[in-house]
């Protein structure tokens, strides 16, 4: 029971951190407006925000990229992904968006189709580093200061 209370407290703090960041909230609203099925932003986007907060950085660390994944068996052309990338680049003024349909990636990588983010998702997991984060049971965990 105690573990659930601690996890809930961490989740509340993470959500508060995300909701207090206007840039993240604008990006998430933009992604929602595109109405891509089962859309997710990969962990690096949030990780950098958490890292900056934990280390007291005043300015946000510049992102190398923003990985967006979704799962759509109906529209599986790479060209459609590029159209979405262009829209995101134009609307945010940042050309660091990478959009991938995981249904298409399953076919390209010859992995089993069926699970939304099963085999394809493993390509996006990254190990945490530094004194504030650790990797356990296939998940990245952070200790908030």
URKA-V401324 format. One record per run of one state. SS is the DSSP state (alpha for helix, beta for strand, coil for the rest). FROM is the first residue (numbers start at 0). TO is the last residue. Records with the same first field share a line. If there is no record, write none. Layout:
BEGIN
SS: FROM-TO + FROM-TO
END
This chain:
BEGIN
coil: 0-0 + 19-20 + 34-38 + 41-41 + 54-64 + 70-76 + 92-95 + 108-117 + 124-131 + 136-137 + 142-144
alpha: 1-18 + 21-33 + 42-53 + 77-91 + 101-107 + 118-123
beta: 39-40 + 65-69 + 96-100 + 132-135 + 138-141
END
